[in-house]
Amino acid sequence: MNKVNVKPQTMLYPVPSVMVSCRNKKGENNIITISWVGVVSSDPPMLSIAVRPERHSFNMIQETKEFVVNLPDEKLLYENDFCGVKSGKNVNKFQELQLTAIKGQYVKAPLIGECPVNMECKVKEVINLGSHHLFIAEIINLQVNEEYVKDQQVDLENCRFFTYQKGTYHGLGEVLGKVGLSVRR
C-alpha cells in the first residue's frame, strides 16, 4: 500500500454529534452541538467536551461549571444541526425548535426532553488546548427514556443515533460483532 503525507488534521471519524445544554447565572438557556466529545473515565464516570471560546455557550459553561450532554436520535437531526450553525446570541434555540427544557435533578442546566439520553455533568477541570478548551466533567446523573431500560440495564440497540464525519451526518449501520469476537471460537 502506498501512503501519502498530508497536512496534520483531526481525522478521528466518525464521532458522535451531541446537543449540550447549558444555563448561565441569569437563567438563560442555550444548546450547542458538539462533536468533539469523548469518554475519559468509567469510574467515576467522566466525559469531555471541547468548546471554542468564541461560542456563546463557552462563557455559560465556564461561569456555572455544569452542562447536560443530550444524545439526539435521527428524529432530531435537523435540531442538532440547527444548534450547531445558529448562535444562541441571536436565537432562543429551545423556543425556536420547540424543544422541551426539563429541569435537571442535580444541575441548573436543562435537559432536552426529546433526546433519549441525558447526562447531567459537573466540570472538574478546564484545559486550554488552543482553538478549543477541554471541559472535563463528571457525569453525576443519567436519565434514559424508559423504553431503553430493561431490568435496570440500559439497552440502546434500537436507538437510532447518528454520527458526524467531516461535514456530513451518518446513521449507524448493522452490528458487525460483539466485544471478544477475536477470542471466541
Z-matrix of the N, CA and C atoms (Angstrom, degrees):
N
C 1 1.446
C 2 1.515 1 110.17
N 3 1.301 2 116.27 1 131.35
C 4 1.454 3 121.33 2 176.67
C 5 1.519 4 109.42 3 -91.48
N 6 1.308 5 116.79 4 135.77
C 7 1.468 6 123.20 5 178.88
C 8 1.521 7 109.11 6 -113.82
N 9 1.321 8 116.64 7 150.92
C 10 1.456 9 123.07 8 177.68
C 11 1.523 10 107.67 9 -124.58
N 12 1.322 11 117.73 10 131.84
C 13 1.465 12 121.70 11 175.41
C 14 1.521 13 109.18 12 -75.29
N 15 1.331 14 116.06 13 133.52
C 16 1.456 15 122.08 14 174.93
C 17 1.519 16 108.54 15 -128.33
N 18 1.319 17 116.81 16 164.71
C 19 1.458 18 121.57 17 -179.90
C 20 1.531 19 109.50 18 -56.36
N 21 1.348 20 119.12 19 132.11
C 22 1.466 21 120.96 20 178.06
C 23 1.531 22 111.00 21 -57.10
N 24 1.318 23 115.61 22 134.53
C 25 1.460 24 123.01 23 179.73
C 26 1.519 25 109.11 24 -158.42
N 27 1.300 26 116.12 25 166.82
C 28 1.462 27 119.03 26 178.55
C 29 1.525 28 108.87 27 -71.64
N 30 1.311 29 116.67 28 120.24
C 31 1.465 30 121.89 29 -179.06
C 32 1.527 31 111.46 30 -130.82
N 33 1.300 32 116.37 31 23.38
C 34 1.457 33 120.56 32 178.79
C 35 1.526 34 107.82 33 -88.00
N 36 1.324 35 116.09 34 83.56
C 37 1.462 36 122.25 35 -177.07
C 38 1.514 37 109.94 36 -125.45
N 39 1.323 38 119.36 37 155.82
C 40 1.461 39 127.09 38 -6.02
C 41 1.527 40 111.24 39 -75.60
N 42 1.331 41 115.02 40 162.82
C 43 1.461 42 121.93 41 177.77
C 44 1.526 43 108.34 42 -129.59
N 45 1.335 44 116.86 43 158.83
C 46 1.463 45 118.22 44 176.35
C 47 1.528 46 110.22 45 -68.00
N 48 1.302 47 115.94 46 157.57
C 49 1.459 48 121.92 47 172.42
C 50 1.516 49 105.30 48 -123.25
N 51 1.328 50 116.37 49 113.67
C 52 1.462 51 120.79 50 -173.98
C 53 1.526 52 110.30 51 -119.44
N 54 1.318 53 114.92 52 159.47
C 55 1.463 54 121.60 53 177.24
C 56 1.528 55 107.03 54 -107.52
N 57 1.327 56 116.38 55 114.13
C 58 1.460 57 121.48 56 -179.27
C 59 1.524 58 108.12 57 -99.47
N 60 1.330 59 115.48 58 120.79
C 61 1.462 60 119.90 59 177.88
C 62 1.518 61 109.11 60 -101.77
N 63 1.340 62 114.23 61 145.92
C 64 1.465 63 120.30 62 -177.80
C 65 1.526 64 108.78 63 -148.11
N 66 1.312 65 115.20 64 166.72
C 67 1.469 66 122.26 65 178.68
C 68 1.516 67 108.28 66 -143.87
N 69 1.329 68 116.54 67 136.52
C 70 1.463 69 118.82 68 175.95
C 71 1.521 70 110.01 69 -87.43
N 72 1.316 71 116.42 70 177.14
C 73 1.469 72 120.51 71 -177.36
C 74 1.522 73 113.07 72 -68.35
N 75 1.333 74 117.78 73 -16.58
C 76 1.465 75 121.78 74 176.07
C 77 1.533 76 111.40 75 -81.35
N 78 1.341 77 117.24 76 -8.36
C 79 1.461 78 120.90 77 -179.05
C 80 1.516 79 114.56 78 91.84
N 81 1.335 80 117.49 79 11.00
C 82 1.466 81 121.11 80 178.16
C 83 1.532 82 109.12 81 -85.47
N 84 1.325 83 116.06 82 132.73
C 85 1.462 84 122.37 83 -179.18
C 86 1.519 85 111.18 84 -98.19
N 87 1.311 86 116.00 85 155.67
C 88 1.458 87 121.61 86 172.82
C 89 1.523 88 109.11 87 -152.01
N 90 1.324 89 114.00 88 162.34
C 91 1.467 90 122.14 89 175.24
C 92 1.517 91 107.11 90 -131.38
N 93 1.320 92 116.51 91 132.73
C 94 1.462 93 122.07 92 174.77
C 95 1.525 94 107.90 93 -125.74
N 96 1.316 95 116.01 94 136.08
C 97 1.464 96 120.70 95 174.85
C 98 1.516 97 107.97 96 -85.92
N 99 1.327 98 115.39 97 131.74
C 100 1.465 99 120.86 98 -178.41
C 101 1.526 100 109.40 99 -133.53
N 102 1.321 101 114.79 100 134.35
C 103 1.463 102 119.66 101 173.69
C 104 1.518 103 111.65 102 -111.46
N 105 1.318 104 117.78 103 -12.60
C 106 1.463 105 120.41 104 175.81
C 107 1.529 106 106.61 105 -90.01
N 108 1.327 107 114.99 106 81.32
C 109 1.462 108 123.17 107 -175.89
C 110 1.526 109 107.71 108 -140.70
N 111 1.335 110 116.63 109 145.55
C 112 1.453 111 117.86 110 178.98
C 113 1.516 112 113.10 111 -166.22
N 114 1.301 113 114.44 112 162.79
C 115 1.461 114 122.37 113 177.00
C 116 1.523 115 108.00 114 -78.97
N 117 1.346 116 117.08 115 136.21
C 118 1.461 117 119.91 116 177.90
C 119 1.526 118 112.52 117 -120.65
N 120 1.335 119 118.02 118 -16.42
C 121 1.464 120 121.41 119 178.97
C 122 1.526 121 108.89 120 -161.88
N 123 1.331 122 115.95 121 144.22
C 124 1.464 123 118.76 122 175.28
C 125 1.524 124 112.02 123 -99.64
N 126 1.341 125 117.77 124 -22.31
C 127 1.457 126 120.44 125 178.35
C 128 1.527 127 109.45 126 -143.34
N 129 1.322 128 118.91 127 99.51
C 130 1.458 129 126.40 128 2.89
C 131 1.531 130 110.66 129 -73.95
N 132 1.342 131 117.03 130 157.18
C 133 1.465 132 118.81 131 179.67
C 134 1.527 133 110.26 132 -67.88
N 135 1.332 134 115.53 133 120.58
C 136 1.463 135 121.21 134 -177.48
C 137 1.518 136 110.32 135 -139.33
N 138 1.326 137 114.48 136 152.30
C 139 1.457 138 120.80 137 176.11
C 140 1.514 139 109.36 138 -140.18
N 141 1.323 140 115.85 139 173.01
C 142 1.460 141 120.01 140 176.88
C 143 1.519 142 108.99 141 -132.31
N 144 1.319 143 115.11 142 149.16
C 145 1.454 144 121.71 143 170.52
C 146 1.526 145 106.84 144 -130.14
N 147 1.321 146 116.22 145 143.12
C 148 1.457 147 120.82 146 177.83
C 149 1.523 148 108.48 147 -109.99
N 150 1.344 149 116.15 148 126.20
C 151 1.464 150 121.72 149 -174.67
C 152 1.525 151 108.94 150 -130.33
N 153 1.314 152 116.49 151 135.83
C 154 1.467 153 121.73 152 174.94
C 155 1.528 154 109.11 153 -73.63
N 156 1.329 155 118.66 154 137.87
C 157 1.470 156 121.60 155 -179.45
C 158 1.528 157 114.26 156 -59.23
N 159 1.325 158 118.16 157 -26.45
C 160 1.469 159 119.83 158 -178.80
C 161 1.533 160 113.11 159 -79.93
N 162 1.300 161 117.96 160 -7.50
C 163 1.470 162 120.57 161 178.24
C 164 1.525 163 110.20 162 -72.83
N 165 1.329 164 116.25 163 144.20
C 166 1.466 165 122.28 164 -178.50
C 167 1.532 166 111.26 165 -57.89
N 168 1.315 167 117.58 166 -38.43
C 169 1.469 168 121.70 167 -177.89
C 170 1.522 169 112.93 168 -71.00
N 171 1.318 170 117.49 169 -23.08
C 172 1.459 171 120.65 170 -175.68
C 173 1.529 172 111.68 171 -54.27
N 174 1.327 173 117.46 172 -53.37
C 175 1.469 174 120.50 173 -178.07
C 176 1.525 175 111.67 174 -65.89
N 177 1.334 176 116.85 175 -32.52
C 178 1.462 177 120.04 176 179.18
C 179 1.535 178 110.27 177 -63.89
N 180 1.327 179 115.59 178 -45.74
C 181 1.466 180 120.67 179 -179.87
C 182 1.532 181 109.96 180 -70.19
N 183 1.318 182 116.36 181 -41.12
C 184 1.472 183 121.00 182 178.77
C 185 1.531 184 110.60 183 -60.55
N 186 1.328 185 116.76 184 -40.01
C 187 1.458 186 123.08 185 -177.38
C 188 1.534 187 112.73 186 -70.36
N 189 1.339 188 116.97 187 -44.76
C 190 1.481 189 120.63 188 -172.90
C 191 1.520 190 113.52 189 -97.15
N 192 1.331 191 116.39 190 -19.35
C 193 1.473 192 122.25 191 -178.59
C 194 1.539 193 111.89 192 60.08
N 195 1.347 194 115.68 193 36.12
C 196 1.463 195 119.90 194 175.88
C 197 1.524 196 110.00 195 -154.50
N 198 1.324 197 114.94 196 158.17
C 199 1.461 198 122.10 197 178.13
C 200 1.518 199 107.93 198 -167.34
N 201 1.335 200 116.17 199 171.99
C 202 1.461 201 121.74 200 175.57
C 203 1.523 202 107.63 201 -123.64
N 204 1.333 203 116.69 202 129.08
C 205 1.459 204 121.32 203 172.29
C 206 1.523 205 106.47 204 -93.52
N 207 1.329 206 115.32 205 118.24
C 208 1.459 207 123.11 206 -178.66
C 209 1.521 208 108.28 207 -110.03
N 210 1.338 209 117.56 208 125.04
C 211 1.461 210 121.06 209 -179.95
C 212 1.525 211 109.41 210 -92.46
N 213 1.333 212 117.46 211 111.63
C 214 1.459 213 120.15 212 179.26
C 215 1.530 214 111.14 213 -82.47
N 216 1.321 215 115.40 214 151.17
C 217 1.463 216 119.45 215 171.96
C 218 1.531 217 107.99 216 -101.54
N 219 1.326 218 117.17 217 -178.75
C 220 1.462 219 121.28 218 -175.13
C 221 1.527 220 112.94 219 -58.38
N 222 1.333 221 118.06 220 -27.74
C 223 1.470 222 120.94 221 179.28
C 224 1.526 223 111.33 222 -64.23
N 225 1.330 224 117.40 223 -19.62
C 226 1.464 225 122.16 224 -177.48
C 227 1.526 226 112.75 225 -106.29
N 228 1.322 227 117.67 226 18.81
C 229 1.466 228 120.83 227 -177.99
C 230 1.532 229 111.35 228 -59.05
N 231 1.327 230 118.04 229 -45.96
C 232 1.472 231 121.58 230 179.34
C 233 1.526 232 110.31 231 -60.29
N 234 1.326 233 117.06 232 -48.85
C 235 1.464 234 121.85 233 -179.08
C 236 1.526 235 111.36 234 -62.42
N 237 1.318 236 116.40 235 -40.86
C 238 1.462 237 121.53 236 177.72
C 239 1.525 238 110.48 237 -60.15
N 240 1.318 239 116.83 238 -46.94
C 241 1.454 240 121.09 239 179.75
C 242 1.528 241 110.77 240 -64.57
N 243 1.334 242 117.34 241 -45.92
C 244 1.464 243 123.10 242 179.74
C 245 1.527 244 110.73 243 -54.60
N 246 1.329 245 116.42 244 -45.07
C 247 1.470 246 120.83 245 -178.25
C 248 1.520 247 112.56 246 -69.00
N 249 1.315 248 116.94 247 -14.54
C 250 1.459 249 121.13 248 176.95
C 251 1.512 250 113.89 249 -93.54
N 252 1.330 251 117.16 250 -21.45
C 253 1.471 252 119.32 251 -175.97
C 254 1.526 253 113.19 252 -111.38
N 255 1.325 254 118.30 253 -12.10
C 256 1.464 255 122.26 254 177.67
C 257 1.523 256 109.47 255 -108.88
N 258 1.315 257 117.11 256 140.36
C 259 1.458 258 120.94 257 -179.49
C 260 1.518 259 111.41 258 -89.83
N 261 1.322 260 115.27 259 139.22
C 262 1.455 261 121.52 260 174.96
C 263 1.519 262 112.41 261 -67.38
N 264 1.324 263 117.46 262 -10.50
C 265 1.473 264 120.84 263 174.61
C 266 1.519 265 110.05 264 -67.62
N 267 1.344 266 115.48 265 -28.83
C 268 1.461 267 121.01 266 -172.75
C 269 1.515 268 115.02 267 -109.27
N 270 1.324 269 117.80 268 -15.34
C 271 1.465 270 120.23 269 -175.02
C 272 1.523 271 110.35 270 -149.93
N 273 1.327 272 115.53 271 141.68
C 274 1.461 273 120.80 272 172.49
C 275 1.528 274 106.48 273 -84.73
N 276 1.309 275 116.32 274 103.89
C 277 1.463 276 120.89 275 -172.63
C 278 1.522 277 113.09 276 -66.89
N 279 1.337 278 118.32 277 -37.08
C 280 1.465 279 119.90 278 176.14
C 281 1.528 280 109.70 279 -58.71
N 282 1.323 281 116.40 280 -46.62
C 283 1.460 282 121.86 281 -177.20
C 284 1.530 283 110.91 282 -69.52
N 285 1.309 284 116.79 283 -49.97
C 286 1.469 285 122.08 284 -177.52
C 287 1.527 286 112.08 285 -58.58
N 288 1.331 287 117.01 286 -40.15
C 289 1.469 288 121.76 287 -176.95
C 290 1.529 289 112.92 288 -95.14
N 291 1.320 290 116.66 289 -0.17
C 292 1.461 291 122.65 290 -178.24
C 293 1.537 292 111.41 291 54.49
N 294 1.336 293 114.80 292 44.66
C 295 1.457 294 121.02 293 176.57
C 296 1.522 295 109.33 294 -90.99
N 297 1.320 296 116.19 295 148.86
C 298 1.462 297 122.09 296 -177.41
C 299 1.514 298 110.53 297 -90.36
N 300 1.331 299 116.33 298 117.78
C 301 1.471 300 121.68 299 175.87
C 302 1.529 301 107.36 300 -88.62
N 303 1.324 302 116.13 301 112.47
C 304 1.465 303 121.86 302 -179.87
C 305 1.519 304 108.84 303 -102.57
N 306 1.298 305 116.14 304 134.80
C 307 1.467 306 121.78 305 179.33
C 308 1.530 307 109.66 306 -61.31
N 309 1.315 308 116.21 307 129.43
C 310 1.455 309 120.88 308 175.36
C 311 1.519 310 110.40 309 -72.59
N 312 1.311 311 116.00 310 157.17
C 313 1.464 312 119.74 311 177.84
C 314 1.520 313 112.11 312 -83.18
N 315 1.338 314 117.63 313 -30.82
C 316 1.459 315 121.22 314 -174.43
C 317 1.526 316 114.46 315 -125.04
N 318 1.329 317 117.03 316 -10.91
C 319 1.459 318 120.74 317 177.64
C 320 1.525 319 108.89 318 -127.26
N 321 1.322 320 115.85 319 158.50
C 322 1.464 321 120.25 320 179.06
C 323 1.519 322 111.64 321 -81.78
N 324 1.320 323 117.51 322 -21.83
C 325 1.460 324 120.69 323 177.12
C 326 1.531 325 108.77 324 -64.32
N 327 1.338 326 117.13 325 139.87
C 328 1.465 327 119.53 326 -178.08
C 329 1.528 328 112.88 327 -80.07
N 330 1.312 329 114.88 328 153.06
C 331 1.452 330 121.78 329 170.33
C 332 1.525 331 107.20 330 -86.84
N 333 1.314 332 117.72 331 153.25
C 334 1.462 333 121.56 332 173.78
C 335 1.523 334 106.38 333 -93.93
N 336 1.331 335 115.92 334 111.23
C 337 1.464 336 121.57 335 -174.05
C 338 1.513 337 114.38 336 -58.54
N 339 1.322 338 118.37 337 -32.65
C 340 1.464 339 121.98 338 -176.79
C 341 1.528 340 113.18 339 -75.73
N 342 1.320 341 118.12 340 -15.29
C 343 1.470 342 121.03 341 178.72
C 344 1.525 343 109.84 342 -81.10
N 345 1.324 344 118.55 343 134.72
C 346 1.464 345 121.12 344 -177.53
C 347 1.524 346 115.06 345 -69.74
N 348 1.337 347 117.58 346 -20.85
C 349 1.463 348 121.41 347 -179.37
C 350 1.525 349 108.54 348 -134.01
N 351 1.346 350 115.88 349 133.97
C 352 1.466 351 122.14 350 179.57
C 353 1.527 352 108.68 351 -134.69
N 354 1.330 353 116.24 352 128.48
C 355 1.463 354 121.55 353 179.70
C 356 1.525 355 109.63 354 -118.39
N 357 1.328 356 117.12 355 112.72
C 358 1.455 357 122.03 356 176.83
C 359 1.524 358 107.65 357 -78.75
N 360 1.331 359 116.29 358 128.75
C 361 1.466 360 121.05 359 -172.60
C 362 1.520 361 112.17 360 -129.10
N 363 1.346 362 114.68 361 143.30
C 364 1.465 363 122.98 362 173.41
C 365 1.527 364 107.72 363 -116.44
N 366 1.318 365 115.79 364 127.82
C 367 1.466 366 121.69 365 -178.07
C 368 1.526 367 110.05 366 -70.15
N 369 1.326 368 116.04 367 130.63
C 370 1.463 369 123.03 368 177.01
C 371 1.524 370 111.86 369 -103.18
N 372 1.336 371 115.87 370 -30.67
C 373 1.462 372 119.67 371 -176.48
C 374 1.525 373 109.49 372 -157.91
N 375 1.336 374 116.05 373 147.09
C 376 1.462 375 122.09 374 175.67
C 377 1.524 376 107.43 375 -125.31
N 378 1.321 377 116.30 376 129.19
C 379 1.463 378 121.27 377 -179.17
C 380 1.525 379 108.77 378 -122.66
N 381 1.324 380 116.88 379 124.06
C 382 1.459 381 122.15 380 176.24
C 383 1.527 382 107.26 381 -80.50
N 384 1.329 383 116.83 382 115.12
C 385 1.463 384 120.71 383 -175.91
C 386 1.524 385 113.68 384 -109.74
N 387 1.320 386 117.53 385 1.46
C 388 1.467 387 120.26 386 -176.70
C 389 1.514 388 108.74 387 125.70
N 390 1.325 389 117.02 388 -112.46
C 391 1.465 390 120.00 389 -178.98
C 392 1.526 391 112.36 390 -64.69
N 393 1.324 392 117.61 391 -25.70
C 394 1.461 393 123.11 392 -177.72
C 395 1.534 394 110.46 393 -128.91
N 396 1.317 395 115.09 394 154.74
C 397 1.459 396 121.90 395 168.20
C 398 1.524 397 106.20 396 -104.08
N 399 1.327 398 116.05 397 137.42
C 400 1.457 399 121.38 398 179.41
C 401 1.527 400 108.50 399 -96.57
N 402 1.325 401 115.59 400 118.86
C 403 1.457 402 121.73 401 175.78
C 404 1.523 403 107.39 402 -97.24
N 405 1.314 404 117.10 403 112.75
C 406 1.467 405 122.00 404 177.55
C 407 1.516 406 106.27 405 -97.12
N 408 1.337 407 115.80 406 124.72
C 409 1.460 408 119.66 407 -171.43
C 410 1.521 409 111.81 408 -137.02
N 411 1.329 410 114.72 409 148.48
C 412 1.460 411 121.04 410 175.07
C 413 1.524 412 108.68 411 -89.57
N 414 1.324 413 115.71 412 135.42
C 415 1.465 414 121.60 413 174.60
C 416 1.516 415 106.20 414 -81.53
N 417 1.331 416 116.20 415 110.51
C 418 1.467 417 119.40 416 -175.38
C 419 1.524 418 112.44 417 -99.79
N 420 1.332 419 117.05 418 -11.67
C 421 1.461 420 120.41 419 175.39
C 422 1.516 421 108.79 420 -157.32
N 423 1.311 422 115.32 421 142.31
C 424 1.455 423 122.47 422 179.48
C 425 1.513 424 108.30 423 -126.09
N 426 1.327 425 116.14 424 125.93
C 427 1.457 426 121.00 425 175.10
C 428 1.517 427 108.17 426 -119.88
N 429 1.334 428 116.07 427 133.98
C 430 1.456 429 122.55 428 -176.91
C 431 1.526 430 108.39 429 -133.09
N 432 1.330 431 117.24 430 138.02
C 433 1.465 432 120.19 431 175.56
C 434 1.524 433 109.65 432 -54.67
N 435 1.325 434 115.59 433 135.32
C 436 1.468 435 120.84 434 -172.30
C 437 1.522 436 114.04 435 -57.24
N 438 1.329 437 119.37 436 -28.14
C 439 1.468 438 119.49 437 -179.95
C 440 1.526 439 113.17 438 -67.78
N 441 1.338 440 116.85 439 -12.51
C 442 1.464 441 120.96 440 178.98
C 443 1.526 442 112.95 441 -104.29
N 444 1.330 443 116.87 442 11.21
C 445 1.461 444 120.86 443 178.34
C 446 1.527 445 108.28 444 -118.95
N 447 1.331 446 115.28 445 122.97
C 448 1.470 447 121.86 446 179.60
C 449 1.515 448 108.22 447 -131.45
N 450 1.311 449 116.82 448 124.17
C 451 1.469 450 121.92 449 -179.60
C 452 1.535 451 111.75 450 51.49
N 453 1.328 452 115.71 451 45.03
C 454 1.469 453 123.55 452 179.09
C 455 1.533 454 113.48 453 64.14
N 456 1.329 455 117.17 454 14.71
C 457 1.466 456 121.76 455 177.11
C 458 1.524 457 109.11 456 -114.36
N 459 1.323 458 115.89 457 137.36
C 460 1.453 459 120.58 458 177.88
C 461 1.522 460 108.59 459 -81.26
N 462 1.341 461 116.04 460 127.25
C 463 1.462 462 122.45 461 179.70
C 464 1.525 463 107.99 462 -127.50
N 465 1.324 464 116.00 463 100.11
C 466 1.464 465 120.99 464 -176.30
C 467 1.526 466 112.62 465 -98.60
N 468 1.330 467 116.90 466 16.99
C 469 1.458 468 121.99 467 -178.14
C 470 1.534 469 112.31 468 -53.76
N 471 1.323 470 117.76 469 -38.93
C 472 1.458 471 121.05 470 -177.10
C 473 1.524 472 113.68 471 -97.91
N 474 1.312 473 116.76 472 6.06
C 475 1.459 474 120.65 473 177.29
C 476 1.529 475 107.47 474 -82.84
N 477 1.296 476 117.11 475 125.87
C 478 1.460 477 121.83 476 -173.16
C 479 1.533 478 111.09 477 -90.47
N 480 1.341 479 115.44 478 72.87
C 481 1.457 480 120.59 479 176.36
C 482 1.525 481 109.45 480 -73.83
N 483 1.322 482 116.20 481 168.57
C 484 1.460 483 121.34 482 177.00
C 485 1.526 484 108.71 483 -138.39
N 486 1.311 485 115.65 484 168.01
C 487 1.455 486 121.30 485 -179.27
C 488 1.527 487 110.05 486 -124.42
N 489 1.328 488 114.49 487 166.56
C 490 1.453 489 122.74 488 175.89
C 491 1.520 490 107.36 489 -112.85
N 492 1.351 491 115.77 490 138.20
C 493 1.461 492 119.33 491 178.57
C 494 1.518 493 110.03 492 -147.01
N 495 1.324 494 114.74 493 100.85
C 496 1.475 495 121.49 494 173.03
C 497 1.538 496 112.99 495 47.84
N 498 1.344 497 115.87 496 53.56
C 499 1.457 498 120.64 497 175.35
C 500 1.513 499 115.84 498 93.22
N 501 1.325 500 117.69 499 2.62
C 502 1.469 501 120.96 500 179.65
C 503 1.530 502 110.17 501 -134.25
N 504 1.317 503 115.21 502 155.38
C 505 1.463 504 121.75 503 176.03
C 506 1.526 505 108.69 504 -105.59
N 507 1.339 506 115.89 505 143.56
C 508 1.457 507 121.14 506 -178.89
C 509 1.516 508 110.15 507 -134.44
N 510 1.329 509 115.88 508 138.06
C 511 1.458 510 120.29 509 172.09
C 512 1.515 511 109.11 510 -74.58
N 513 1.325 512 115.62 511 162.98
C 514 1.460 513 119.58 512 178.19
C 515 1.520 514 108.92 513 -86.11
N 516 1.301 515 116.34 514 139.54
C 517 1.461 516 121.68 515 -177.10
C 518 1.517 517 112.89 516 -90.05
N 519 1.297 518 114.34 517 -157.89
C 520 1.463 519 121.15 518 -177.53
C 521 1.527 520 111.41 519 -69.71
N 522 1.321 521 115.30 520 155.91
C 523 1.462 522 120.72 521 175.18
C 524 1.532 523 107.53 522 -71.08
N 525 1.325 524 116.70 523 128.53
C 526 1.459 525 121.40 524 -178.17
C 527 1.520 526 113.23 525 -96.68
N 528 1.318 527 116.79 526 -18.64
C 529 1.459 528 120.63 527 -179.51
C 530 1.504 529 110.00 528 169.13
N 531 1.318 530 116.19 529 176.62
C 532 1.464 531 122.18 530 178.10
C 533 1.525 532 109.12 531 -118.28
N 534 1.330 533 115.18 532 155.35
C 535 1.458 534 120.35 533 179.71
C 536 1.526 535 108.90 534 -54.09
N 537 1.313 536 116.29 535 135.55
C 538 1.464 537 122.38 536 -178.32
C 539 1.512 538 113.27 537 95.41
N 540 1.330 539 117.81 538 0.30
C 541 1.468 540 120.43 539 -177.59
C 542 1.519 541 112.19 540 -59.23
N 543 1.340 542 117.77 541 -26.64
C 544 1.454 543 120.54 542 -177.82
C 545 1.519 544 113.02 543 -75.96
N 546 1.317 545 118.47 544 -16.73
C 547 1.467 546 120.34 545 -178.56
C 548 1.531 547 112.69 546 -113.66
N 549 1.322 548 116.64 547 -4.79
C 550 1.474 549 119.84 548 176.90
C 551 1.513 550 110.81 549 -79.47
N 552 1.305 551 114.57 550 148.62
C 553 1.479 552 118.23 551 177.41
C 554 1.482 553 110.05 552 -117.51
